[in-house]
Structure formats: structure tokens, C-alpha cells
């Protein structure tokens, strides 16, 4: 099954890079019979691009990689995020490859490499590929967990910032009427208010006290809403009076 970019199976597909001979076609036939999704890459550049779109394993032939190809593949794997360690399945033992030197270099440069001898044993190859894909899918699960944890931490930090902003605003709103009340009470206590002004001062004290009481009631309502304990009282209201208040 050939999987193109955007397919839902992209994360579990095998990227094949075997440009010499019929290796790519034969490998694709084996994977098709095993119902393993794959994508044949004509160049190493295509493989690198498709890897960014999702891959379960990389399957290459040893003779397909020259010195530059080794460096390109090594750079690609070195740039993997911490959760990622994709398997590289390497066919070795072809008559056109310098097996001993190439194999040693691959094992030195690349991290997670499985060597597959040729002529291949189909059952062993399919088993190795499926094991690599299972491991890769677990890595994707770990990635999703890490992403979820990161988002949860960001959400918690954002909630804390909003809480701090709310408390700062609430503190300011509560202090405003309270300062007025305390100021007038202090002036009354020290006889700094002329008798004719006392009724107006008392009215101001009452008005600010009521404003503070309303703020406290609003805060309690918010708390009840958050905890799901808000009680709604159904009854007739005067819309104009509600708007005025």
C-alpha cells in the first residue's frame, strides 16, 4: 500500500530508498503482501522531506548511500526531537557494495540501525519492519503525551496569570469604596465635618458600603458559578430597573 503525504497511515509507513536495481520494487511487493504501508523515495532528498511528514521506519540499501548521503542521513537523525528514535533498516550484502567498510561506517554514524542480510528472508524482514513500526508508534504516543503536558502547563500558567490579574483588579475595586468609607469615618471621628454636611457624608458612606457589599456578592456569585453551586431564582423583574442598577 503506497501512502502519500496527508494519509492517515503516514506515521506508520516505511520510507524506502533503494534506487539501484529492483530492490525498491521487490521490497514494495513484500510490504504490499504484508499490508504494510510504504512510500518509495526516488532520492535521499525526497526521503528527508517525506520523513518530516511522518514515518514508521526507514528502509535503505547500503550501496544507495555515498559519503554525502551518509552525512545527510546522519544530520537528519541527529536533528530528531528527544522523543524520537526512528529505526533504520539497512539491506547489506549486495554484490555491488563494500559490505565490511560500509557496515562499520553505518553503525558508527547512525544510532538505531538494524542490518538485514541479502538474499533476504521475507519472514525475518517483515518481522523486523513490523517491530520497528510498533516502536515508532509508541514514540508518537510519547510525543502526544509530551505535547498534552506542555499544553496543560501553558494552560495552567495562563490561568495563574488571569487569576493574578483578577485578584489585582478585585483588590483595587474593593479598596476604592473602602477608602472612601474610612476617610469619611476618620473625619467624623475627629469632628472635621461641618454639621450641615453630615447627612451627605452618611449617604456617601452608605453608598460606598453598598458598592463594596455588591462587589463581594459578585465575587461570591463567581465562586458559585465555578463550583457549580449558583442558585437561580426565577421571578418577574423590571427591566428598566435592572439596567439602571
Secondary structure, DSSP 8 states (H G I E B T S, - for coil): -B--TT-TTGGG-EEEE--STTHHHHHHHHHHHTT--EEE-SSHHHHHHHHHH--SEEEEEGGG--HHHHHHHHHHHHT--TT----EEEEE--TTS-HHHHHHHHHHH-SSEEEEESS--HHHHHHHHHHHHHHHHHHHHHHHHHHHHHHHHHHHHHHHHHHHHHHHHHHHHHHHHHHHHHHHHHHHHTT-S-GGGHHHHHHHHHHHHHHHHHHHHHHHHHHHHHHT----------HHHHHH-
